[in-house]
Amino acid sequence: MAAKARLTLSFCTRYPGDIMQVSLNPDLEARLSNLAAQQGRDTESLAREAIERLVDYDEWFLKEVEKGLAAADRGELIDHQEVGKLINSRYPG
């Protein structure tokens, strides 16, 4: 079993000095380091940005699902043919 690299990310939390540690396998750590070098950034800031994007997206996605479920509960549905037309208009061919 390959040893895991340790990347330590510091986050502002309720308790000053708290540190969150994220374990990366060596391949992912190398890819992160290469990407950071290409962008002229440090790995911690790049990892923080990636985590923030993931959290932002997941929060948005869950809200959109909740909105869709609420619309379905209200009976605001699109029938099968309308879905087909919508897909065909967006992705012709």
Beta strands, then each sheet from edge to edge (+ up, - down):
strand 1: 5-10
strand 2: 19-24
sheet 1: 1+ 2-
end
